[in-house]
Amino acid sequence: MGLAGFATAATGSFDAATDTQVRAFQTAQDLVVDGIVGAGSRRALGLPL
């Protein structure tokens, strides 16, 4: 997320701060905002599916 401009501390767990940043990223990318880094979010991040 940090490389996409949505910085959050790396804690090794999917905590509230991570959820907030994932949802902000999904909103900015016009994706379904569900807090889940699924296929659409991974594609938008340039990550393998």
PELIN-V913395 format. One line per field, one symbol per residue. ss: DSSP state (H for helix, E for strand, L for the rest). A space follows every 50 residues. Layout:
ss = ???
This chain:
ss = LHHHLLLLLLLLLLLHHHHHHHHHHHHHLLLLLLLLLLHHHHHHHLLLL
